[in-house]
Amino acid sequence: MKKNLFQNKSIVSVIIILLIVAIIGGYLFWQKINSTVAIDTAQISAPQMNLISANGGTLKEVFAQEGDVLPPNSLIARVDNEIIKTRTGGELIKLNDGVGRAVSKGEAIATIISPGDLQVVGKIAENKGLDSIHVGQNAYFTVDAFGSQKFYGTVSEIGATADVGALTFNISDKRTQQNFDVKISYDVNAYPDLKNGMSAKIWIIK
């Protein structure tokens, strides 16, 4: 009888402990949700600069390749007698090569970015917490390539107008919700492994 009573007390104690753990876990989860604004769709990116052929013609030579980090005035390609080169330094992320092919007037031969300008750019629907986001707020983000590792930054810009090319549809009230860009700046020297085009998720701290 005493043994059964002891067992019953032990079971009750375990249940109470589990309930306490569940309550604490639920509270922490609720607190996290209500203290941050989450943006699930984001990407590491930087402003792109296209290097174009002013005259067009035949692509005669190519002097660089994708992935090269180039100083200012680096040679990229030659279209007939026209030399295509960088004005400022940057990383070559796209090269429309193919020696011997025809190049149209105004066609982009290459695209470069400045690695120092990399940011995390997220898209958030106007009804998903946009009103709680302000320039200067602290934020952290994860990058798919690095699992759950956290990186830290600051809200540097909020889109002044909606991204009309990426609309979401709210079924409940049949209204179209606009998406806005939110940019997070971070110390690129502290996170050298983050590359242009990587997918990310953002949490902005209220």
mmCIF file of the C-alpha atoms, coordinates in Angstrom:
data_MODEL
# 
_entry.id   MODEL 
# 
loop_
_atom_site.group_PDB 
_atom_site.id 
_atom_site.type_symbol 
_atom_site.label_atom_id 
_atom_site.label_alt_id 
_atom_site.label_comp_id 
_atom_site.label_asym_id 
_atom_site.label_entity_id 
_atom_site.label_seq_id 
_atom_site.pdbx_PDB_ins_code 
_atom_site.Cartn_x 
_atom_site.Cartn_y 
_atom_site.Cartn_z 
_atom_site.occupancy 
_atom_site.B_iso_or_equiv 
_atom_site.pdbx_formal_charge 
_atom_site.auth_seq_id 
_atom_site.auth_comp_id 
_atom_site.auth_asym_id 
_atom_site.auth_atom_id 
_atom_site.pdbx_PDB_model_num 
ATOM 1   C CA . MET A 1 1   ? 0.000   0.000  0.000   1.00 0.00 ? 1   MET A CA 1 
ATOM 2   C CA . LYS A 1 2   ? 2.806   2.375  0.978   1.00 0.00 ? 2   LYS A CA 1 
ATOM 3   C CA . LYS A 1 3   ? 4.669   1.388  -2.192  1.00 0.00 ? 3   LYS A CA 1 
ATOM 4   C CA . ASN A 1 4   ? 1.681   2.224  -4.389  1.00 0.00 ? 4   ASN A CA 1 
ATOM 5   C CA . LEU A 1 5   ? 1.243   5.537  -2.579  1.00 0.00 ? 5   LEU A CA 1 
ATOM 6   C CA . PHE A 1 6   ? 4.910   6.349  -3.128  1.00 0.00 ? 6   PHE A CA 1 
ATOM 7   C CA . GLN A 1 7   ? 4.618   5.447  -6.821  1.00 0.00 ? 7   GLN A CA 1 
ATOM 8   C CA . ASN A 1 8   ? 1.519   7.601  -7.189  1.00 0.00 ? 8   ASN A CA 1 
ATOM 9   C CA . LYS A 1 9   ? 3.283   10.554 -5.562  1.00 0.00 ? 9   LYS A CA 1 
ATOM 10  C CA . SER A 1 10  ? 6.245   10.073 -7.904  1.00 0.00 ? 10  SER A CA 1 
ATOM 11  C CA . ILE A 1 11  ? 3.972   10.032 -10.940 1.00 0.00 ? 11  ILE A CA 1 
ATOM 12  C CA . VAL A 1 12  ? 2.200   13.166 -9.748  1.00 0.00 ? 12  VAL A CA 1 
ATOM 13  C CA . SER A 1 13  ? 5.557   14.878 -9.171  1.00 0.00 ? 13  SER A CA 1 
ATOM 14  C CA . VAL A 1 14  ? 6.734   13.994 -12.697 1.00 0.00 ? 14  VAL A CA 1 
ATOM 15  C CA . ILE A 1 15  ? 3.480   15.291 -14.199 1.00 0.00 ? 15  ILE A CA 1 
ATOM 16  C CA . ILE A 1 16  ? 3.789   18.544 -12.238 1.00 0.00 ? 16  ILE A CA 1 
ATOM 17  C CA . ILE A 1 17  ? 7.389   18.990 -13.393 1.00 0.00 ? 17  ILE A CA 1 
ATOM 18  C CA . LEU A 1 18  ? 6.406   18.338 -17.004 1.00 0.00 ? 18  LEU A CA 1 
ATOM 19  C CA . LEU A 1 19  ? 3.570   20.852 -16.750 1.00 0.00 ? 19  LEU A CA 1 
ATOM 20  C CA . ILE A 1 20  ? 5.906   23.473 -15.311 1.00 0.00 ? 20  ILE A CA 1 
ATOM 21  C CA . VAL A 1 21  ? 8.445   22.854 -18.094 1.00 0.00 ? 21  VAL A CA 1 
ATOM 22  C CA . ALA A 1 22  ? 5.680   23.077 -20.713 1.00 0.00 ? 22  ALA A CA 1 
ATOM 23  C CA . ILE A 1 23  ? 4.362   26.336 -19.236 1.00 0.00 ? 23  ILE A CA 1 
ATOM 24  C CA . ILE A 1 24  ? 7.831   27.897 -19.093 1.00 0.00 ? 24  ILE A CA 1 
ATOM 25  C CA . GLY A 1 25  ? 8.612   26.724 -22.641 1.00 0.00 ? 25  GLY A CA 1 
ATOM 26  C CA . GLY A 1 26  ? 5.327   28.098 -23.921 1.00 0.00 ? 26  GLY A CA 1 
ATOM 27  C CA . TYR A 1 27  ? 5.902   31.413 -22.206 1.00 0.00 ? 27  TYR A CA 1 
ATOM 28  C CA . LEU A 1 28  ? 9.422   31.756 -23.641 1.00 0.00 ? 28  LEU A CA 1 
ATOM 29  C CA . PHE A 1 29  ? 8.119   30.868 -27.111 1.00 0.00 ? 29  PHE A CA 1 
ATOM 30  C CA . TRP A 1 30  ? 5.289   33.412 -26.786 1.00 0.00 ? 30  TRP A CA 1 
ATOM 31  C CA . GLN A 1 31  ? 7.741   36.038 -25.544 1.00 0.00 ? 31  GLN A CA 1 
ATOM 32  C CA . LYS A 1 32  ? 10.081  35.417 -28.483 1.00 0.00 ? 32  LYS A CA 1 
ATOM 33  C CA . ILE A 1 33  ? 7.248   35.694 -31.016 1.00 0.00 ? 33  ILE A CA 1 
ATOM 34  C CA . ASN A 1 34  ? 5.964   38.919 -29.471 1.00 0.00 ? 34  ASN A CA 1 
ATOM 35  C CA . SER A 1 35  ? 9.384   40.545 -29.068 1.00 0.00 ? 35  SER A CA 1 
ATOM 36  C CA . THR A 1 36  ? 10.515  40.110 -32.680 1.00 0.00 ? 36  THR A CA 1 
ATOM 37  C CA . VAL A 1 37  ? 9.236   40.564 -36.220 1.00 0.00 ? 37  VAL A CA 1 
ATOM 38  C CA . ALA A 1 38  ? 10.150  37.585 -38.394 1.00 0.00 ? 38  ALA A CA 1 
ATOM 39  C CA . ILE A 1 39  ? 10.872  37.821 -42.113 1.00 0.00 ? 39  ILE A CA 1 
ATOM 40  C CA . ASP A 1 40  ? 11.086  34.394 -43.738 1.00 0.00 ? 40  ASP A CA 1 
ATOM 41  C CA . THR A 1 41  ? 12.008  35.518 -47.262 1.00 0.00 ? 41  THR A CA 1 
ATOM 42  C CA . ALA A 1 42  ? 15.384  37.259 -47.425 1.00 0.00 ? 42  ALA A CA 1 
ATOM 43  C CA . GLN A 1 43  ? 18.648  37.168 -49.341 1.00 0.00 ? 43  GLN A CA 1 
ATOM 44  C CA . ILE A 1 44  ? 22.214  38.412 -49.034 1.00 0.00 ? 44  ILE A CA 1 
ATOM 45  C CA . SER A 1 45  ? 22.712  40.935 -51.831 1.00 0.00 ? 45  SER A CA 1 
ATOM 46  C CA . ALA A 1 46  ? 24.384  44.166 -52.931 1.00 0.00 ? 46  ALA A CA 1 
ATOM 47  C CA . PRO A 1 47  ? 23.545  46.787 -55.576 1.00 0.00 ? 47  PRO A CA 1 
ATOM 48  C CA . GLN A 1 48  ? 24.574  45.550 -59.011 1.00 0.00 ? 48  GLN A CA 1 
ATOM 49  C CA . MET A 1 49  ? 26.485  47.512 -61.633 1.00 0.00 ? 49  MET A CA 1 
ATOM 50  C CA . ASN A 1 50  ? 26.236  46.465 -65.274 1.00 0.00 ? 50  ASN A CA 1 
ATOM 51  C CA . LEU A 1 51  ? 29.168  47.013 -67.621 1.00 0.00 ? 51  LEU A CA 1 
ATOM 52  C CA . ILE A 1 52  ? 27.715  47.549 -71.091 1.00 0.00 ? 52  ILE A CA 1 
ATOM 53  C CA . SER A 1 53  ? 28.946  47.771 -74.641 1.00 0.00 ? 53  SER A CA 1 
ATOM 54  C CA . ALA A 1 54  ? 28.283  51.283 -75.906 1.00 0.00 ? 54  ALA A CA 1 
ATOM 55  C CA . ASN A 1 55  ? 28.639  50.371 -79.598 1.00 0.00 ? 55  ASN A CA 1 
ATOM 56  C CA . GLY A 1 56  ? 27.981  46.629 -79.958 1.00 0.00 ? 56  GLY A CA 1 
ATOM 57  C CA . GLY A 1 57  ? 29.835  44.364 -82.352 1.00 0.00 ? 57  GLY A CA 1 
ATOM 58  C CA . THR A 1 58  ? 31.668  41.055 -81.976 1.00 0.00 ? 58  THR A CA 1 
ATOM 59  C CA . LEU A 1 59  ? 33.046  39.843 -78.650 1.00 0.00 ? 59  LEU A CA 1 
ATOM 60  C CA . LYS A 1 60  ? 36.754  39.451 -79.430 1.00 0.00 ? 60  LYS A CA 1 
ATOM 61  C CA . GLU A 1 61  ? 38.367  38.791 -76.036 1.00 0.00 ? 61  GLU A CA 1 
ATOM 62  C CA . VAL A 1 62  ? 37.496  38.163 -72.390 1.00 0.00 ? 62  VAL A CA 1 
ATOM 63  C CA . PHE A 1 63  ? 39.990  39.076 -69.672 1.00 0.00 ? 63  PHE A CA 1 
ATOM 64  C CA . ALA A 1 64  ? 38.201  38.008 -66.470 1.00 0.00 ? 64  ALA A CA 1 
ATOM 65  C CA . GLN A 1 65  ? 35.923  35.315 -65.099 1.00 0.00 ? 65  GLN A CA 1 
ATOM 66  C CA . GLU A 1 66  ? 33.005  35.080 -62.700 1.00 0.00 ? 66  GLU A CA 1 
ATOM 67  C CA . GLY A 1 67  ? 34.087  35.209 -59.074 1.00 0.00 ? 67  GLY A CA 1 
ATOM 68  C CA . ASP A 1 68  ? 37.077  37.480 -59.697 1.00 0.00 ? 68  ASP A CA 1 
ATOM 69  C CA . VAL A 1 69  ? 37.505  40.379 -57.261 1.00 0.00 ? 69  VAL A CA 1 
ATOM 70  C CA . LEU A 1 70  ? 38.777  43.216 -59.419 1.00 0.00 ? 70  LEU A CA 1 
ATOM 71  C CA . PRO A 1 71  ? 40.386  46.596 -58.710 1.00 0.00 ? 71  PRO A CA 1 
ATOM 72  C CA . PRO A 1 72  ? 39.230  49.775 -60.518 1.00 0.00 ? 72  PRO A CA 1 
ATOM 73  C CA . ASN A 1 73  ? 40.030  50.024 -64.241 1.00 0.00 ? 73  ASN A CA 1 
ATOM 74  C CA . SER A 1 74  ? 40.348  46.241 -64.671 1.00 0.00 ? 74  SER A CA 1 
ATOM 75  C CA . LEU A 1 75  ? 39.904  44.925 -68.214 1.00 0.00 ? 75  LEU A CA 1 
ATOM 76  C CA . ILE A 1 76  ? 36.816  42.763 -68.653 1.00 0.00 ? 76  ILE A CA 1 
ATOM 77  C CA . ALA A 1 77  ? 36.362  42.242 -72.398 1.00 0.00 ? 77  ALA A CA 1 
ATOM 78  C CA . ARG A 1 78  ? 36.911  43.647 -75.867 1.00 0.00 ? 78  ARG A CA 1 
ATOM 79  C CA . VAL A 1 79  ? 34.035  44.120 -78.318 1.00 0.00 ? 79  VAL A CA 1 
ATOM 80  C CA . ASP A 1 80  ? 35.639  44.896 -81.689 1.00 0.00 ? 80  ASP A CA 1 
ATOM 81  C CA . ASN A 1 81  ? 37.859  47.871 -80.727 1.00 0.00 ? 81  ASN A CA 1 
ATOM 82  C CA . GLU A 1 82  ? 35.833  48.813 -77.648 1.00 0.00 ? 82  GLU A CA 1 
ATOM 83  C CA . ILE A 1 83  ? 37.399  47.941 -74.293 1.00 0.00 ? 83  ILE A CA 1 
ATOM 84  C CA . ILE A 1 84  ? 34.999  47.109 -71.456 1.00 0.00 ? 84  ILE A CA 1 
ATOM 85  C CA . LYS A 1 85  ? 36.514  47.734 -68.014 1.00 0.00 ? 85  LYS A CA 1 
ATOM 86  C CA . THR A 1 86  ? 35.515  48.448 -64.432 1.00 0.00 ? 86  THR A CA 1 
ATOM 87  C CA . ARG A 1 87  ? 35.258  52.020 -63.204 1.00 0.00 ? 87  ARG A CA 1 
ATOM 88  C CA . THR A 1 88  ? 35.245  51.004 -59.563 1.00 0.00 ? 88  THR A CA 1 
ATOM 89  C CA . GLY A 1 89  ? 36.481  47.805 -57.948 1.00 0.00 ? 89  GLY A CA 1 
ATOM 90  C CA . GLY A 1 90  ? 34.158  44.918 -57.228 1.00 0.00 ? 90  GLY A CA 1 
ATOM 91  C CA . GLU A 1 91  ? 33.355  41.226 -57.524 1.00 0.00 ? 91  GLU A CA 1 
ATOM 92  C CA . LEU A 1 92  ? 32.406  39.924 -60.945 1.00 0.00 ? 92  LEU A CA 1 
ATOM 93  C CA . ILE A 1 93  ? 29.190  37.945 -60.387 1.00 0.00 ? 93  ILE A CA 1 
ATOM 94  C CA . LYS A 1 94  ? 28.030  37.539 -63.996 1.00 0.00 ? 94  LYS A CA 1 
ATOM 95  C CA . LEU A 1 95  ? 29.856  37.463 -67.325 1.00 0.00 ? 95  LEU A CA 1 
ATOM 96  C CA . ASN A 1 96  ? 28.090  37.122 -70.669 1.00 0.00 ? 96  ASN A CA 1 
ATOM 97  C CA . ASP A 1 97  ? 31.056  35.556 -72.403 1.00 0.00 ? 97  ASP A CA 1 
ATOM 98  C CA . GLY A 1 98  ? 31.361  33.562 -75.621 1.00 0.00 ? 98  GLY A CA 1 
ATOM 99  C CA . VAL A 1 99  ? 34.149  34.865 -77.786 1.00 0.00 ? 99  VAL A CA 1 
ATOM 100 C CA . GLY A 1 100 ? 32.966  35.381 -81.354 1.00 0.00 ? 100 GLY A CA 1 
ATOM 101 C CA . ARG A 1 101 ? 29.320  36.038 -80.544 1.00 0.00 ? 101 ARG A CA 1 
ATOM 102 C CA . ALA A 1 102 ? 27.441  39.165 -81.602 1.00 0.00 ? 102 ALA A CA 1 
ATOM 103 C CA . VAL A 1 103 ? 26.928  41.812 -78.931 1.00 0.00 ? 103 VAL A CA 1 
ATOM 104 C CA . SER A 1 104 ? 24.067  44.294 -79.168 1.00 0.00 ? 104 SER A CA 1 
ATOM 105 C CA . LYS A 1 105 ? 24.502  48.014 -78.540 1.00 0.00 ? 105 LYS A CA 1 
ATOM 106 C CA . GLY A 1 106 ? 23.839  48.676 -74.853 1.00 0.00 ? 106 GLY A CA 1 
ATOM 107 C CA . GLU A 1 107 ? 24.084  44.997 -73.898 1.00 0.00 ? 107 GLU A CA 1 
ATOM 108 C CA . ALA A 1 108 ? 25.505  44.179 -70.461 1.00 0.00 ? 108 ALA A CA 1 
ATOM 109 C CA . ILE A 1 109 ? 28.754  42.273 -70.826 1.00 0.00 ? 109 ILE A CA 1 
ATOM 110 C CA . ALA A 1 110 ? 29.329  41.852 -67.096 1.00 0.00 ? 110 ALA A CA 1 
ATOM 111 C CA . THR A 1 111 ? 27.772  42.571 -63.721 1.00 0.00 ? 111 THR A CA 1 
ATOM 112 C CA . ILE A 1 112 ? 29.764  43.459 -60.623 1.00 0.00 ? 112 ILE A CA 1 
ATOM 113 C CA . ILE A 1 113 ? 28.997  44.199 -56.988 1.00 0.00 ? 113 ILE A CA 1 
ATOM 114 C CA . SER A 1 114 ? 30.980  45.799 -54.196 1.00 0.00 ? 114 SER A CA 1 
ATOM 115 C CA . PRO A 1 115 ? 31.372  43.131 -51.452 1.00 0.00 ? 115 PRO A CA 1 
ATOM 116 C CA . GLY A 1 116 ? 31.487  45.925 -48.878 1.00 0.00 ? 116 GLY A CA 1 
ATOM 117 C CA . ASP A 1 117 ? 27.895  46.843 -49.800 1.00 0.00 ? 117 ASP A CA 1 
ATOM 118 C CA . LEU A 1 118 ? 26.416  43.419 -49.005 1.00 0.00 ? 118 LEU A CA 1 
ATOM 119 C CA . GLN A 1 119 ? 23.224  43.544 -46.940 1.00 0.00 ? 119 GLN A CA 1 
ATOM 120 C CA . VAL A 1 120 ? 20.400  41.226 -46.010 1.00 0.00 ? 120 VAL A CA 1 
ATOM 121 C CA . VAL A 1 121 ? 17.298  42.233 -47.958 1.00 0.00 ? 121 VAL A CA 1 
ATOM 122 C CA . GLY A 1 122 ? 13.989  40.806 -46.784 1.00 0.00 ? 122 GLY A CA 1 
ATOM 123 C CA . LYS A 1 123 ? 10.419  41.145 -48.007 1.00 0.00 ? 123 LYS A CA 1 
ATOM 124 C CA . ILE A 1 124 ? 7.570   41.551 -45.553 1.00 0.00 ? 124 ILE A CA 1 
ATOM 125 C CA . ALA A 1 125 ? 3.836   41.928 -46.148 1.00 0.00 ? 125 ALA A CA 1 
ATOM 126 C CA . GLU A 1 126 ? 2.361   45.159 -44.839 1.00 0.00 ? 126 GLU A CA 1 
ATOM 127 C CA . ASN A 1 127 ? 0.126   43.303 -42.344 1.00 0.00 ? 127 ASN A CA 1 
ATOM 128 C CA . LYS A 1 128 ? 2.896   41.094 -40.895 1.00 0.00 ? 128 LYS A CA 1 
ATOM 129 C CA . GLY A 1 129 ? 4.547   43.589 -38.556 1.00 0.00 ? 129 GLY A CA 1 
ATOM 130 C CA . LEU A 1 130 ? 5.794   46.307 -40.904 1.00 0.00 ? 130 LEU A CA 1 
ATOM 131 C CA . ASP A 1 131 ? 4.446   48.967 -38.525 1.00 0.00 ? 131 ASP A CA 1 
ATOM 132 C CA . SER A 1 132 ? 6.780   47.664 -35.794 1.00 0.00 ? 132 SER A CA 1 
ATOM 133 C CA . ILE A 1 133 ? 9.958   48.008 -37.871 1.00 0.00 ? 133 ILE A CA 1 
ATOM 134 C CA . HIS A 1 134 ? 12.122  51.129 -37.691 1.00 0.00 ? 134 HIS A CA 1 
ATOM 135 C CA . VAL A 1 135 ? 15.557  52.135 -38.946 1.00 0.00 ? 135 VAL A CA 1 
ATOM 136 C CA . GLY A 1 136 ? 18.167  51.523 -36.250 1.00 0.00 ? 136 GLY A CA 1 
ATOM 137 C CA . GLN A 1 137 ? 16.553  48.463 -34.660 1.00 0.00 ? 137 GLN A CA 1 
ATOM 138 C CA . ASN A 1 138 ? 18.821  45.545 -33.854 1.00 0.00 ? 138 ASN A CA 1 
ATOM 139 C CA . ALA A 1 139 ? 18.287  42.349 -35.792 1.00 0.00 ? 139 ALA A CA 1 
ATOM 140 C CA . TYR A 1 140 ? 19.712  38.896 -36.209 1.00 0.00 ? 140 TYR A CA 1 
ATOM 141 C CA . PHE A 1 141 ? 19.493  36.523 -39.126 1.00 0.00 ? 141 PHE A CA 1 
ATOM 142 C CA . THR A 1 142 ? 20.304  32.988 -40.165 1.00 0.00 ? 142 THR A CA 1 
ATOM 143 C CA . VAL A 1 143 ? 21.580  31.850 -43.545 1.00 0.00 ? 143 VAL A CA 1 
ATOM 144 C CA . ASP A 1 144 ? 20.470  28.529 -45.041 1.00 0.00 ? 144 ASP A CA 1 
ATOM 145 C CA . ALA A 1 145 ? 24.054  27.584 -45.857 1.00 0.00 ? 145 ALA A CA 1 
ATOM 146 C CA . PHE A 1 146 ? 25.053  27.836 -42.176 1.00 0.00 ? 146 PHE A CA 1 
ATOM 147 C CA . GLY A 1 147 ? 22.061  26.252 -40.468 1.00 0.00 ? 147 GLY A CA 1 
ATOM 148 C CA . SER A 1 148 ? 21.010  27.820 -37.167 1.00 0.00 ? 148 SER A CA 1 
ATOM 149 C CA . GLN A 1 149 ? 24.115  30.009 -36.734 1.00 0.00 ? 149 GLN A CA 1 
ATOM 150 C CA . LYS A 1 150 ? 23.079  33.562 -35.877 1.00 0.00 ? 150 LYS A CA 1 
ATOM 151 C CA . PHE A 1 151 ? 24.500  36.711 -37.475 1.00 0.00 ? 151 PHE A CA 1 
ATOM 152 C CA . TYR A 1 152 ? 23.786  40.212 -36.192 1.00 0.00 ? 152 TYR A CA 1 
ATOM 153 C CA . GLY A 1 153 ? 23.018  43.535 -37.843 1.00 0.00 ? 153 GLY A CA 1 
ATOM 154 C CA . THR A 1 154 ? 20.856  46.662 -37.826 1.00 0.00 ? 154 THR A CA 1 
ATOM 155 C CA . VAL A 1 155 ? 17.827  47.810 -39.807 1.00 0.00 ? 155 VAL A CA 1 
ATOM 156 C CA . SER A 1 156 ? 19.310  50.294 -42.292 1.00 0.00 ? 156 SER A CA 1 
ATOM 157 C CA . GLU A 1 157 ? 16.439  50.925 -44.690 1.00 0.00 ? 157 GLU A CA 1 
ATOM 158 C CA . ILE A 1 158 ? 12.713  50.293 -45.125 1.00 0.00 ? 158 ILE A CA 1 
ATOM 159 C CA . GLY A 1 159 ? 11.243  50.480 -48.609 1.00 0.00 ? 159 GLY A CA 1 
ATOM 160 C CA . ALA A 1 160 ? 9.387   53.740 -49.223 1.00 0.00 ? 160 ALA A CA 1 
ATOM 161 C CA . THR A 1 161 ? 7.107   52.056 -51.762 1.00 0.00 ? 161 THR A CA 1 
ATOM 162 C CA . ALA A 1 162 ? 5.721   48.567 -52.191 1.00 0.00 ? 162 ALA A CA 1 
ATOM 163 C CA . ASP A 1 163 ? 7.409   45.904 -54.279 1.00 0.00 ? 163 ASP A CA 1 
ATOM 164 C CA . VAL A 1 164 ? 4.669   45.601 -56.896 1.00 0.00 ? 164 VAL A CA 1 
ATOM 165 C CA . GLY A 1 165 ? 6.351   42.568 -58.421 1.00 0.00 ? 165 GLY A CA 1 
ATOM 166 C CA . ALA A 1 166 ? 5.855   40.449 -55.298 1.00 0.00 ? 166 ALA A CA 1 
ATOM 167 C CA . LEU A 1 167 ? 2.290   40.616 -53.975 1.00 0.00 ? 167 LEU A CA 1 
ATOM 168 C CA . THR A 1 168 ? 0.690   38.311 -51.412 1.00 0.00 ? 168 THR A CA 1 
ATOM 169 C CA . PHE A 1 169 ? -3.022  37.476 -51.295 1.00 0.00 ? 169 PHE A CA 1 
ATOM 170 C CA . ASN A 1 170 ? -4.961  37.404 -48.046 1.00 0.00 ? 170 ASN A CA 1 
ATOM 171 C CA . ILE A 1 171 ? -7.824  34.889 -48.449 1.00 0.00 ? 171 ILE A CA 1 
ATOM 172 C CA . SER A 1 172 ? -9.668  35.986 -45.316 1.00 0.00 ? 172 SER A CA 1 
ATOM 173 C CA . ASP A 1 173 ? -10.671 39.429 -46.551 1.00 0.00 ? 173 ASP A CA 1 
ATOM 174 C CA . LYS A 1 174 ? -9.939  39.112 -50.287 1.00 0.00 ? 174 LYS A CA 1 
ATOM 175 C CA . ARG A 1 175 ? -7.511  42.036 -50.163 1.00 0.00 ? 175 ARG A CA 1 
ATOM 176 C CA . THR A 1 176 ? -4.152  42.092 -51.884 1.00 0.00 ? 176 THR A CA 1 
ATOM 177 C CA . GLN A 1 177 ? -1.316  42.752 -49.418 1.00 0.00 ? 177 GLN A CA 1 
ATOM 178 C CA . GLN A 1 178 ? 1.722   44.691 -50.573 1.00 0.00 ? 178 GLN A CA 1 
ATOM 179 C CA . ASN A 1 179 ? 5.282   43.593 -49.804 1.00 0.00 ? 179 ASN A CA 1 
ATOM 180 C CA . PHE A 1 180 ? 7.996   46.000 -48.678 1.00 0.00 ? 180 PHE A CA 1 
ATOM 181 C CA . ASP A 1 181 ? 11.768  45.607 -48.685 1.00 0.00 ? 181 ASP A CA 1 
ATOM 182 C CA . VAL A 1 182 ? 13.590  45.744 -45.355 1.00 0.00 ? 182 VAL A CA 1 
ATOM 183 C CA . LYS A 1 183 ? 17.391  45.970 -45.425 1.00 0.00 ? 183 LYS A CA 1 
ATOM 184 C CA . ILE A 1 184 ? 19.707  44.830 -42.653 1.00 0.00 ? 184 ILE A CA 1 
ATOM 185 C CA . SER A 1 185 ? 23.280  46.100 -42.652 1.00 0.00 ? 185 SER A CA 1 
ATOM 186 C CA . TYR A 1 186 ? 26.032  44.088 -40.957 1.00 0.00 ? 186 TYR A CA 1 
ATOM 187 C CA . ASP A 1 187 ? 29.808  44.089 -40.543 1.00 0.00 ? 187 ASP A CA 1 
ATOM 188 C CA . VAL A 1 188 ? 30.935  42.329 -43.717 1.00 0.00 ? 188 VAL A CA 1 
ATOM 189 C CA . ASN A 1 189 ? 34.450  41.967 -42.312 1.00 0.00 ? 189 ASN A CA 1 
ATOM 190 C CA . ALA A 1 190 ? 33.088  40.036 -39.338 1.00 0.00 ? 190 ALA A CA 1 
ATOM 191 C CA . TYR A 1 191 ? 31.186  37.612 -41.597 1.00 0.00 ? 191 TYR A CA 1 
ATOM 192 C CA . PRO A 1 192 ? 33.423  37.038 -44.652 1.00 0.00 ? 192 PRO A CA 1 
ATOM 193 C CA . ASP A 1 193 ? 31.764  33.698 -45.478 1.00 0.00 ? 193 ASP A CA 1 
ATOM 194 C CA . LEU A 1 194 ? 28.431  35.328 -46.356 1.00 0.00 ? 194 LEU A CA 1 
ATOM 195 C CA . LYS A 1 195 ? 28.106  35.498 -50.133 1.00 0.00 ? 195 LYS A CA 1 
ATOM 196 C CA . ASN A 1 196 ? 25.904  37.364 -52.565 1.00 0.00 ? 196 ASN A CA 1 
ATOM 197 C CA . GLY A 1 197 ? 22.713  35.436 -53.315 1.00 0.00 ? 197 GLY A CA 1 
ATOM 198 C CA . MET A 1 198 ? 22.566  33.304 -50.150 1.00 0.00 ? 198 MET A CA 1 
ATOM 199 C CA . SER A 1 199 ? 19.062  32.741 -48.739 1.00 0.00 ? 199 SER A CA 1 
ATOM 200 C CA . ALA A 1 200 ? 18.355  34.027 -45.232 1.00 0.00 ? 200 ALA A CA 1 
ATOM 201 C CA . LYS A 1 201 ? 15.720  34.564 -42.541 1.00 0.00 ? 201 LYS A CA 1 
ATOM 202 C CA . ILE A 1 202 ? 15.529  37.697 -40.387 1.00 0.00 ? 202 ILE A CA 1 
ATOM 203 C CA . TRP A 1 203 ? 14.312  38.464 -36.875 1.00 0.00 ? 203 TRP A CA 1 
ATOM 204 C CA . ILE A 1 204 ? 13.998  42.152 -35.979 1.00 0.00 ? 204 ILE A CA 1 
ATOM 205 C CA . ILE A 1 205 ? 14.006  42.945 -32.281 1.00 0.00 ? 205 ILE A CA 1 
ATOM 206 C CA . LYS A 1 206 ? 11.178  45.307 -31.281 1.00 0.00 ? 206 LYS A CA 1 
# 
